[in-house]
């Protein structure tokens, strides 16, 4: 997807930031967890669950790096982003997050 299209249907001029605040994490396996929190898009906050997978850990310099991926789904009607349908999305959109972080 082109960034300009996403900015249009997410109304980024008025709402330039999306946030996720975690409220609970439950371990579901050796390398998996369920992360519950509140997702805010276009000024609307709704509860969301992300399924998290630990990708691994690797030494990099003086610190180790760790990797995680998270997947969840939203309904565009909940976040007032119905313009997404014009771009071929919806009504459900999968959210994927890939994280690499320094472990100190």
Buried (B, 14 or more C-beta within 10 A) or exposed (E): EEEEBBEBBBBBEEBEEEEBEEEEEEEEEEEEBBBBBEBBBBEEBEEBBBBBBBBEEEEEEEEEBBBBBBEBEBEBEBBBBEBBEEEEBBEEBEBEEEEEEEEE
